[in-house]
Amino acid sequence: MRRAAVSVASNIAEGQGRGSDRSFAVFLNQASGSLYELETQLELASNLGMLTGGETEKLLSKAAEIGRMLHGLRKTLRREAVTAH
């Protein structure tokens, strides 16, 4: 779970550092994939009794919020690409 969580932030940072919106968008998609991986691992941990229901819901809620932010960033990049042409 730590690895997936770190991967979300790392992909965002790496994409931003690439200097192009196209590269940034690719890395935002990779960050989203890592976030889905993390959500799956949270569900599995909960099912295995490693997390309580309350812990799981709290963490999944935070993951959903991050997912919305990633979606917003991707949407903004698409909108900027359209207006740039």
C-alpha distances in whole Angstrom, upper triangle without the diagonal:
4,5,5,6,9,10,11,13,14,15,17,19,20,21,23,25,26,29,29,28,28,25,24,23,22,19,19,18,16,14,14,13,10,10,11,8,6,9,9,6,8,11,11,9,12,15,14,15,12,12,16,17,17,14,13,15,15,11,12,16,14,12,15,17,15,16,20,20,19,21,24,23,24,27,28,28,30,33,33,34,36,38,38,40
4,5,5,6,8,10,11,12,14,16,17,18,20,22,22,24,27,28,27,27,25,23,23,22,19,18,19,16,14,15,14,11,11,13,11,8,12,13,10,11,14,14,13,16,18,17,18,15,15,18,19,19,16,15,17,16,13,14,17,15,13,17,18,15,17,20,20,19,22,24,23,24,27,28,28,30,32,33,33,36,38,38,40
4,5,5,6,9,10,10,12,14,15,16,18,20,20,22,25,26,25,25,22,21,21,19,16,17,17,13,12,14,13,9,11,13,10,9,12,13,11,13,16,15,15,18,20,19,20,17,18,21,22,22,19,18,20,19,15,16,19,17,14,18,19,16,17,21,20,18,21,24,22,23,26,27,26,28,31,32,32,35,36,36,38
4,5,5,6,9,10,10,13,14,15,16,19,20,21,24,24,23,23,20,19,19,17,14,14,14,11,9,10,9,5,7,9,7,6,9,10,9,11,14,14,14,17,19,19,20,17,17,20,21,21,18,16,18,17,13,14,16,14,12,15,16,13,14,17,17,15,18,21,20,20,23,24,24,26,28,29,29,32,34,34,35
4,5,5,7,9,10,11,13,15,16,17,19,21,23,24,23,23,20,18,18,18,14,14,14,12,9,11,11,7,7,10,9,6,10,12,11,11,14,15,15,17,19,20,20,17,16,19,20,19,16,15,16,15,11,12,14,12,9,13,14,11,12,16,15,14,17,19,18,19,22,23,23,25,27,28,28,31,33,33,35
4,5,5,6,9,10,11,12,14,16,16,18,21,22,22,22,19,17,18,17,13,13,15,12,10,12,12,9,10,13,12,10,13,15,14,15,18,19,18,20,23,23,23,20,20,22,23,23,19,18,20,18,15,16,17,14,13,16,16,13,14,18,16,15,18,20,18,19,23,23,23,25,28,28,28,31,33,32,35
4,6,5,6,8,10,10,12,14,15,16,19,20,19,19,16,15,15,14,10,11,12,9,7,10,9,6,8,11,10,10,13,15,14,15,18,19,19,21,23,24,25,22,21,24,25,24,21,20,21,20,16,17,18,16,13,16,17,13,14,17,16,13,17,19,17,17,21,22,21,23,26,26,26,29,31,30,32
4,6,5,6,9,10,11,13,15,16,18,19,18,18,15,13,13,13,9,8,10,8,4,7,8,6,6,10,10,9,12,14,14,15,18,19,19,21,23,24,25,22,21,24,24,23,20,18,19,18,14,14,16,13,10,13,13,9,10,13,12,10,13,15,14,14,18,18,18,20,23,23,23,26,28,28,30
4,6,5,6,9,10,11,12,15,17,18,17,18,15,13,14,14,10,10,12,10,7,10,12,9,10,13,14,12,15,17,17,17,20,22,21,23,26,26,27,24,23,25,25,24,21,20,21,19,16,16,17,14,12,15,14,10,12,14,12,11,14,16,14,15,18,18,18,21,23,23,23,26,28,27,30
4,5,5,6,8,10,10,12,15,16,16,17,14,12,14,13,9,10,12,10,8,12,12,10,12,15,15,14,17,19,18,20,23,23,23,25,28,28,29,26,25,28,28,27,24,23,24,22,19,20,21,17,15,18,17,14,15,17,15,13,17,18,15,16,20,20,19,21,24,23,24,27,28,27,30
4,5,5,6,8,10,11,13,14,14,14,11,9,10,9,5,7,9,7,5,9,10,9,11,14,14,14,17,19,19,20,23,24,24,26,28,29,30,27,26,29,29,28,25,24,25,23,20,20,21,18,15,17,17,13,13,16,14,11,14,16,13,13,17,17,16,18,21,20,20,24,25,25,27
4,6,5,6,9,10,12,13,12,13,10,7,9,10,6,6,9,8,6,10,12,11,11,15,16,15,18,20,20,21,24,25,25,27,29,30,31,29,27,29,29,28,25,24,24,23,20,19,20,17,15,16,15,11,12,14,11,9,12,13,10,11,15,14,13,16,18,18,18,22,23,22,25
4,5,5,6,9,11,13,13,14,11,9,12,12,9,9,13,12,10,13,15,14,15,18,18,18,20,23,23,23,26,28,27,29,32,33,33,30,29,31,31,30,27,26,27,25,22,22,22,19,18,19,18,14,16,17,14,12,16,16,13,14,18,17,15,19,21,19,20,24,24,23,26
4,5,5,6,9,11,12,13,9,8,11,10,7,9,12,11,10,14,15,14,16,19,19,19,22,24,24,25,28,29,29,31,33,34,35,32,31,34,34,33,30,28,29,27,24,24,25,22,20,22,21,17,18,19,17,14,17,18,15,15,19,18,16,19,21,20,20,23,25,23,25
4,5,5,8,8,8,9,6,4,7,7,5,7,10,9,9,12,14,14,15,18,19,19,22,24,24,25,28,29,30,32,34,34,36,33,32,34,34,33,31,29,29,28,25,24,25,22,20,21,20,16,16,18,15,12,15,15,12,12,15,15,12,15,18,16,16,20,21,20,22
4,6,6,8,8,10,8,5,9,10,8,9,13,13,12,15,17,17,17,20,22,22,24,26,26,27,30,31,32,33,36,37,37,35,33,36,35,34,31,30,30,28,25,25,25,22,20,21,20,16,17,18,15,13,15,15,11,12,15,14,12,15,17,15,16,19,20,18,21
4,5,8,10,12,9,8,12,12,10,12,15,15,14,17,19,19,20,23,23,24,26,28,28,29,32,33,33,35,38,38,39,36,35,38,38,36,34,32,33,31,28,28,28,25,23,25,23,20,20,21,18,16,19,19,15,16,19,17,15,18,20,18,18,22,22,20,23
4,6,8,9,6,7,10,10,9,12,14,14,15,18,19,19,21,23,24,25,27,29,29,31,33,34,35,37,39,39,41,38,37,39,39,38,36,34,34,33,30,29,30,27,25,26,25,21,21,22,20,17,19,19,16,15,18,17,14,17,19,17,16,20,21,19,21
4,7,9,7,8,11,12,12,13,16,17,17,19,21,22,23,25,26,27,29,31,32,33,35,37,37,39,41,42,43,41,39,42,41,40,37,36,36,34,32,31,31,28,26,27,26,22,22,23,20,18,19,19,15,15,18,16,13,16,17,15,14,18,18,16,18
4,5,5,6,9,10,11,12,14,16,16,18,20,21,22,25,26,27,29,31,32,33,35,36,37,39,41,42,43,41,40,42,41,40,38,36,36,34,32,31,31,28,26,26,25,22,21,22,19,17,18,17,14,13,15,14,10,12,15,12,11,15,15,13,15
4,5,5,6,9,10,10,12,14,15,16,18,20,21,22,24,25,27,29,30,31,33,35,36,37,39,40,42,39,38,40,39,38,36,34,33,32,30,28,28,26,24,24,22,20,19,19,16,14,14,14,10,9,12,10,7,9,11,9,8,12,13,11,13
4,5,5,6,9,10,11,13,14,16,17,19,20,22,23,25,26,28,29,31,32,34,35,37,38,40,41,39,38,40,39,38,36,34,34,33,30,29,29,27,24,24,23,20,19,20,18,15,15,15,12,10,12,12,8,9,12,11,9,12,14,13,14
4,5,5,6,9,10,11,12,14,16,17,18,20,21,23,25,26,27,29,31,32,33,35,36,38,39,37,36,38,38,37,35,33,33,32,29,28,28,26,23,23,23,20,19,20,18,14,16,16,13,11,14,14,11,12,15,14,12,16,18,16,17
4,5,5,6,9,10,10,12,14,15,16,18,20,21,22,24,26,27,29,30,31,33,35,36,37,35,34,36,35,34,32,30,30,29,26,25,25,22,20,20,20,16,16,17,14,11,13,13,10,9,12,11,9,11,14,13,12,16,17,16,18
4,5,5,6,9,10,11,13,14,15,17,19,20,21,23,24,26,27,29,30,32,33,35,36,34,33,35,34,33,31,29,29,28,25,24,24,22,19,19,18,16,14,15,13,10,10,11,8,6,9,10,7,9,12,12,11,14,16,15,17
4,5,5,6,9,10,11,13,14,16,17,19,20,21,23,25,26,27,29,31,32,33,35,33,32,34,34,33,31,29,29,28,25,24,24,23,20,20,20,17,15,17,15,12,12,14,12,9,13,14,11,12,15,15,14,17,19,18,19
4,5,5,6,9,10,10,12,14,15,16,18,20,21,22,24,26,27,29,30,31,33,31,30,32,31,31,29,26,27,26,23,22,22,20,17,18,18,15,14,16,14,10,12,14,11,10,14,14,12,14,17,17,16,19,21,21,22
4,5,5,6,9,10,10,12,14,15,16,18,20,21,23,24,25,27,29,30,31,29,28,30,29,29,26,24,24,23,20,19,19,17,15,15,15,11,10,12,10,7,9,10,8,7,11,12,10,12,15,15,15,18,20,20,22
4,5,5,6,9,10,11,12,14,15,17,19,20,21,23,24,26,27,29,30,29,28,30,29,29,26,24,24,24,21,19,20,18,15,15,16,13,10,13,12,8,9,12,10,8,11,14,12,13,16,17,16,19,21,21,22
4,5,5,6,9,10,11,12,14,15,17,18,20,21,23,24,26,27,29,27,26,28,28,28,25,23,24,23,20,19,20,18,15,16,17,13,12,15,14,10,12,15,13,12,15,17,15,16,20,20,19,22,24,24,25
4,5,5,6,9,10,10,12,14,15,16,19,20,21,23,24,26,27,25,24,26,25,25,23,20,21,20,17,16,17,15,12,13,13,10,9,12,11,8,11,13,11,11,15,16,15,17,20,20,20,23,25,25,27
4,5,5,6,9,10,10,12,14,15,17,18,20,21,23,24,26,24,23,25,24,24,21,19,19,19,16,14,15,14,10,11,12,9,7,10,10,7,8,12,11,10,13,15,15,16,19,20,20,22,25,25,27
4,5,5,6,9,10,11,12,14,16,17,18,20,21,23,25,23,22,24,24,24,22,19,20,20,17,15,17,16,12,13,15,12,10,13,14,11,12,15,15,13,16,19,18,18,22,23,22,25,27,27,29
4,5,5,6,9,10,10,12,14,15,16,18,20,21,22,20,20,22,22,22,20,17,18,18,15,14,16,14,11,13,14,11,10,14,14,12,14,17,16,15,18,20,20,21,24,25,25,27,29,29,31
4,5,5,6,9,10,10,12,14,15,17,18,20,21,19,18,20,19,19,17,14,15,15,11,10,12,11,7,9,11,8,7,11,12,10,12,15,15,15,17,19,19,21,23,24,25,27,29,30,31
4,5,5,6,9,10,11,12,14,15,17,18,20,19,18,20,19,19,17,14,15,16,13,10,13,12,9,10,12,11,9,12,14,12,13,16,17,16,18,21,21,21,24,26,26,28,30,31,32
4,5,5,6,9,10,11,12,14,15,16,18,17,17,19,19,20,17,14,16,17,13,12,15,14,11,12,15,13,12,16,17,15,16,20,19,19,21,24,24,24,27,29,28,30,33,33,35
4,5,5,6,9,10,10,12,14,15,16,14,14,16,16,17,14,11,13,13,10,9,12,11,8,11,13,12,11,15,16,15,16,19,20,20,22,24,24,25,28,29,30,32,34,34,36
4,5,5,6,9,10,11,12,14,15,14,13,15,14,15,13,9,10,12,8,6,10,10,7,9,12,11,10,14,15,15,16,19,20,20,22,24,25,26,28,30,30,32,34,35,37
4,5,5,6,9,10,11,12,14,14,13,15,14,16,14,11,13,14,12,10,13,14,11,12,16,15,14,17,19,18,18,22,23,22,24,27,27,28,30,32,32,34,36,37,38
4,5,5,6,8,10,10,12,11,11,14,14,16,13,10,13,14,11,10,14,14,12,14,17,16,16,19,20,19,21,24,24,24,27,29,29,30,33,34,34,36,39,39,41
4,5,5,6,9,10,11,9,8,10,10,12,9,6,9,11,8,7,11,12,10,12,15,15,15,18,19,19,21,23,24,24,27,29,29,30,33,34,35,37,39,40,41
4,5,5,6,9,10,10,9,11,10,12,11,7,9,12,10,9,12,14,12,13,17,17,16,19,21,21,22,25,26,26,28,30,31,31,34,36,36,38,40,41,42
4,5,5,6,9,9,9,12,12,14,13,10,13,15,13,12,16,17,15,17,20,20,19,22,24,23,24,27,28,28,30,33,33,34,36,38,38,40,42,43,45
4,5,5,6,5,6,9,10,13,10,8,12,14,12,12,15,16,15,17,20,20,20,23,25,24,26,28,29,29,32,34,34,35,38,39,40,42,44,45,46
4,5,5,6,5,6,7,10,9,6,10,12,11,11,14,16,15,17,19,20,20,23,25,25,26,29,30,30,32,34,35,36,38,40,41,42,44,45,47
4,5,8,8,9,9,13,12,10,12,15,14,14,17,19,18,19,22,23,22,25,27,27,28,31,32,32,34,36,37,37,40,42,42,44,46,47,49
4,6,8,10,11,14,13,12,15,17,16,16,19,21,20,21,24,25,24,27,29,29,30,33,34,34,36,38,39,40,42,44,44,46,48,49,51
4,5,7,9,12,11,10,14,15,15,16,19,20,20,22,24,25,25,28,29,29,31,33,35,35,37,39,40,41,43,45,45,47,49,50,52
4,7,10,12,10,10,13,14,13,15,18,18,18,20,23,23,23,26,28,28,29,32,33,33,35,37,38,39,42,43,44,46,48,48,50
4,7,8,6,6,10,11,10,12,14,15,15,18,20,20,21,24,25,26,27,30,31,31,33,35,36,38,39,41,42,44,46,47,49
4,5,5,6,9,10,11,12,14,16,16,18,20,21,22,24,26,27,28,30,32,33,34,36,38,39,40,42,43,45,47,48,50
4,6,5,6,9,10,10,12,14,15,16,18,20,21,22,24,25,26,28,30,31,32,34,36,37,38,40,42,43,45,46,48
4,5,5,6,9,10,11,12,14,15,17,19,20,21,23,24,26,27,29,30,31,33,35,36,37,39,41,42,44,45,47
4,6,5,6,8,10,11,12,14,16,17,18,20,21,23,24,26,27,29,30,32,33,35,36,38,39,41,42,44,46
4,5,5,6,8,10,10,12,14,15,16,18,20,21,22,24,26,27,28,30,31,33,34,36,37,39,41,42,44
4,6,5,6,9,10,10,12,14,15,16,18,20,21,22,24,25,27,28,30,31,33,34,36,37,39,40,42
4,6,5,6,9,10,11,13,14,16,17,19,20,21,23,25,26,27,29,31,32,33,35,37,38,39,42
4,5,5,6,9,10,11,12,14,15,17,18,20,21,23,24,26,27,29,30,32,33,35,36,37,40
4,5,5,6,9,10,10,12,14,15,16,18,20,21,22,24,26,27,28,30,31,33,35,36,38
4,5,5,6,9,10,11,13,14,15,17,19,20,21,23,25,26,27,29,30,32,33,35,37
4,5,5,6,9,10,11,12,14,15,17,19,20,21,23,25,26,27,29,31,32,33,35
4,5,5,6,9,10,10,12,14,15,16,18,20,21,23,24,26,27,29,30,31,34
4,5,5,6,9,10,10,12,14,15,16,18,20,21,22,24,26,27,29,30,32
4,5,5,6,9,10,11,13,14,15,17,19,20,21,23,25,26,27,29,31
4,5,5,6,9,10,11,12,14,15,17,18,20,21,23,25,26,27,29
4,5,5,6,9,10,11,12,14,15,17,18,20,21,23,24,26,28
4,5,5,6,9,10,10,12,14,15,16,18,20,21,23,24,26
4,5,5,6,9,10,11,12,14,15,16,18,20,21,22,25
4,5,5,6,9,10,11,12,14,15,17,19,20,21,23
4,5,5,6,9,10,11,12,14,15,17,19,20,22
4,5,5,6,9,10,10,12,14,15,17,18,20
4,5,5,6,9,10,11,12,14,15,16,19
4,5,5,6,9,10,11,13,14,15,17
4,5,5,6,9,10,11,13,14,16
4,5,5,6,9,10,11,12,15
4,5,5,6,9,10,10,13
4,5,5,6,9,10,11
4,5,5,6,9,10
4,5,5,6,9
4,6,5,7
4,5,6
4,5
4
